[in-house]
Amino acid sequence: MNYFLWGLFGYFIGAIPFSFILPKLKGIDVRKVGSGNVGGTNALRAAGPLIGGLSMLLDTLKAFFPVFIGFHTTQNPKVAAAVAFGAIIGHSFPVYLKFKGGKGVATTLGAMFALCWQCSLFFLAIWFLIVTITQYVSLASLVALFSATVFAFWLKGEIIGIPFLILSTFSLLRHRSNVERLLNKTERKTRIWEYIKRS
């Protein structure tokens, strides 16, 4: 029951749809533009670099803080994992938006920061490298997630590596349509550095 309650704590914070709320302030409903995904990348494309970047940051922090609180309150990695799972499920299936949310990459990164900051920096290095070379955000996200997971197993062992593996696999499942488009060479490219320069 304790793990379940911690998971609910993570869920209701993770379900806060910042990537919907911030673009909505500009009159943009991200569910009706671009990919229709309630995530940072679609917010970036639809509402510009400032709102898109802030959406990504808040989607990251809404997992970081609950996981950090859970772990440092209990010193129990299993509690931290329960909070992390809850936050990512909340982001992906938010009760506030009729359970239609994002794909959980930024939120997973936030959980990584709370549990293994070295892993999150490794994720970011891989992500920027892949997205710079290919301009495919989905490909960069998936490669970075699983690369950081391998790094977590090496650095922290199974206690951190297994939760990361589960979260990365969940994100892969959420990216099924992206993977199909990547294989068919129809996935949309994002020139991330142009957005950064514009900011």
C-alpha positions in Angstrom: 0.0 0.0 0.0 2.9 2.4 0.8 4.3 2.0 -2.7 0.8 2.5 -4.2 0.4 5.8 -2.3 3.8 7.0 -3.4 2.9 6.0 -7.0 -0.3 8.0 -6.7 1.7 11.0 -5.5 3.9 10.7 -8.6 0.9 10.2 -10.8 -1.1 13.3 -9.9 2.0 15.6 -10.2 3.2 13.9 -13.4 -0.3 14.3 -14.9 -0.1 18.1 -14.8 -0.1 18.8 -18.6 2.4 21.7 -18.9 2.9 21.0 -22.6 -0.9 21.6 -23.0 -1.2 24.5 -20.5 1.6 26.8 -21.7 0.7 26.7 -25.4 -3.0 27.2 -24.4 -1.9 30.6 -23.0 -1.2 31.6 -26.6 -4.5 30.2 -27.7 -2.9 27.0 -29.1 -4.3 23.6 -28.4 -1.5 21.2 -29.1 -3.9 18.3 -29.4 -5.2 19.9 -32.6 -1.9 20.9 -34.3 1.2 19.1 -35.5 1.4 15.5 -34.2 -1.4 16.1 -31.7 0.8 14.9 -29.0 0.7 16.6 -25.6 4.5 16.8 -25.3 7.4 19.2 -25.4 8.4 18.6 -29.0 4.9 19.3 -30.3 4.7 22.4 -28.0 8.0 23.5 -29.5 6.8 23.2 -33.0 3.4 24.7 -32.3 4.1 27.6 -29.9 7.8 28.4 -30.5 11.1 27.9 -28.6 10.3 29.8 -25.4 7.0 28.0 -24.6 8.3 24.7 -26.0 11.5 24.8 -24.0 9.6 25.8 -20.8 7.2 23.0 -21.4 10.0 20.5 -21.7 11.7 21.9 -18.6 8.5 21.7 -16.5 7.7 18.2 -17.8 11.1 17.2 -16.6 10.8 18.9 -13.2 7.4 17.4 -12.5 9.1 14.0 -12.3 12.3 15.2 -10.8 10.9 16.7 -7.6 8.4 13.9 -6.7 11.1 11.2 -7.2 13.7 13.3 -5.3 11.3 13.8 -2.4 10.3 10.1 -2.4 13.8 8.8 -2.5 15.3 11.2 0.1 12.3 10.9 2.4 12.5 7.1 2.6 16.0 6.3 1.3 14.2 3.5 -0.5 15.0 3.0 -4.3 11.8 1.0 -4.7 9.7 4.0 -3.4 11.6 6.2 -5.9 10.8 3.8 -8.7 7.1 3.7 -7.7 7.0 7.5 -7.8 8.8 7.6 -11.1 6.4 5.0 -12.7 3.5 7.0 -11.3 4.8 10.3 -12.8 5.5 8.8 -16.3 2.0 7.1 -16.3 0.5 10.4 -15.2 2.2 12.3 -18.0 1.2 9.7 -20.6 -2.4 9.2 -19.3 -3.3 12.4 -17.4 -6.6 12.4 -15.6 -6.9 16.1 -16.3 -7.0 15.6 -20.1 -9.2 12.5 -20.3 -6.1 10.3 -20.2 -4.6 11.5 -23.4 -1.0 12.8 -22.8 2.5 12.7 -24.0 5.1 10.1 -24.6 7.1 10.6 -21.4 10.7 11.3 -22.5 11.2 14.6 -20.6 9.4 13.1 -17.6 11.6 10.0 -17.7 14.6 12.3 -17.9 13.4 14.1 -14.8 13.3 10.8 -12.9 16.8 10.0 -14.2 18.1 13.3 -12.8 16.7 12.4 -9.3 18.1 8.9 -9.3 21.3 9.1 -11.3 22.4 12.6 -12.4 25.3 11.1 -14.4 22.9 9.0 -16.4 20.8 12.0 -17.2 23.9 13.9 -18.5 24.8 10.9 -20.5 21.2 10.9 -21.9 21.5 14.6 -22.9 24.9 14.1 -24.6 23.5 11.2 -26.7 20.3 13.0 -27.4 21.9 16.2 -28.7 24.4 14.1 -30.8 21.7 12.0 -32.5 19.3 14.9 -33.0 22.0 17.0 -34.5 23.1 14.3 -36.9 19.6 13.0 -37.9 17.2 15.8 -36.9 14.8 13.0 -35.7 13.8 13.8 -32.1 12.0 10.4 -31.7 15.1 8.5 -32.7 17.4 10.6 -30.5 15.0 10.1 -27.5 14.8 6.3 -27.9 18.6 5.9 -28.5 19.4 8.2 -25.6 17.0 6.4 -23.2 18.3 2.9 -23.8 21.9 4.2 -23.9 21.4 5.8 -20.5 19.8 2.6 -19.2 22.9 0.6 -20.1 25.0 3.3 -18.4 22.8 3.0 -15.3 23.3 -0.7 -15.1 27.1 -0.2 -15.4 27.2 2.7 -12.9 24.4 1.9 -10.4 23.6 -1.8 -10.9 20.2 -3.5 -11.2 18.5 -1.4 -8.5 18.5 1.6 -10.8 19.1 -0.1 -14.2 15.9 -2.2 -14.1 13.5 0.7 -13.4 15.2 2.7 -16.2 14.8 -0.3 -18.5 11.1 -0.5 -17.8 10.6 3.2 -18.3 12.6 3.1 -21.6 10.6 0.2 -22.9 7.4 2.0 -22.0 8.6 5.0 -23.9 9.4 2.8 -26.9 5.9 1.4 -26.9 4.5 5.0 -26.7 6.7 5.8 -29.8 5.3 2.9 -31.9 4.0 5.2 -34.6 7.2 7.1 -34.7 9.2 3.9 -35.2 7.0 3.0 -38.1 7.5 6.4 -39.7 11.2 6.1 -39.1 11.3 2.7 -40.9 9.2 4.1 -43.7 11.3 7.3 -43.9 8.3 9.5 -43.3 9.1 10.7 -39.8 9.1 14.5 -39.4 12.5 16.2 -38.8 13.0 18.9 -36.3 15.9 21.3 -36.7 16.4 21.7 -33.0 19.4 24.1 -33.2 17.3 26.5 -35.3 14.7 26.6 -32.5 17.5 27.2 -29.9 18.9 30.1 -32.0 15.5 31.7 -32.3 15.0 31.6 -28.6 
